[in-house]
Each structure stands twice: as C-alpha cells, then as structure tokens.
Amino acid sequence: YVTFPRRTQRHVSRYLKLLRTELEAIAKRVLKGGVPVSCLHIGGGTPTYLSRPNMEELMALLRGTVRITADAEITCESSPETLLDNSGTRIDHLLALGVNRLNIGVQALQDHLLRILGRRHSASEAMQAMKLARQRGFGNINIDLMYGLPEQSLADWVQTLRSVGDFRPESVTIYHLRLKRGTPISRTPRSCLPDESLCFEMGDSALHLLEEHGYTAAQPNQFVINRRFA
C-alpha cells in the first residue's frame, strides 16, 4: 500500500525516496531478492493524485526492486475525479504502465452523501469514470462502496447497489463506515447515523441484491463480493 502527503512536489519526492529504501530492504530481507511477486496492490491513499512523471517513477521503482511476474495482477486504487483528468488520458497512462486491475473509490451514488464524506467527486462523475475505465480497456474493475453513512437511508443504499450491479464490475468491496477520532465526520451526531438494525439490513441487502446481479461473497466477513463467470 502506498500513501503520501499531497502538499508539495518536495513531499512527494521525499516520500518516493524513502519508499525506495523500504522496498530495497523488503526485497533483500523478505523476498531474498528472488521470490516472484504475482499480485501487487498500489493504494492506501489515492496514487492517481500523483503526477504522471511521479507515477512513472513509482512503477519503475517497483519493477526495479521487486521481481514482478509477467502475468502479475497489478491493482491501482483511484478516485473518480482523478480518472476523468484530461478526458480520461489518466486511464490510458495507467494501462500503459502495466496496471491491469483498477480499484475505484465510489463509496456512494448520492451527492449529499458524498459531500458528507468530503469526497471530491459527484455521483455522475463516479458513473462516468466507471464507464470510461471500461471503454478505455480495463477488463478487471473493483468498486468500493460504504454503508452506515450519516443520513444514508436504505433506499439510498439499494439505489447504489443496483446501479453498481448494473455496471457489472468484476468485484465490489463493501465497507461499513468506521468513525476515526479527530476527523470531521467523527463529530457527526449519533442521531444522524443509521442504527444497528438498519446497518444490519444494509449489509444483508448487499449480499442479496448483488447476488441477483450474479455475484457471490468470496469473503463474507469482509464483504468482498466477486462476480461469478459462466
């Protein structure tokens, strides 16, 4: 997982330098310089906020310190607004760098919920980014969704699930909102949060509605739901 402070180019350059040191240590002590890596996940923040030269530097760093197999699954996390940058050429750039699985942090498809979460994209931009990623060539897409949000109704959640299900991504990862102390959303009055029974109903509906769209829960406790292929 890769994360970095989005302050200045100086911060990014320093982070990449420190990352190189850490990766070299991992390659030497854990991978012993020869263990092949068949699955690589770049995320834990939003790597697509990196400039293109920085993203190229990151991929070169990974390939230079870790032996990645030719058929490796390389996932990159993203946010919809970053994928729409310059008419979607950001998506083309990721494909050119060898990324073959795209994780899109949609979270919700209601603008009022996205504003509460402090997201930088709208519901329409989320759908646009999903469709554009498919059109540009991504054949393996995961969509992140969240439930238990302040002011989120069951109807909101069902609408989001149905819209994402109709898009037919290869997998959907569902998270229950966790309030982290010190964040703006953590100050939300409890009266604005769905109660325990509603959250249970949301979780249950996710399994059933996505099953109707051809998905099966590969890891039920984590709500990682994968599409069944004929």
Disulfide bonds with the S-S distance in Angstrom:
none
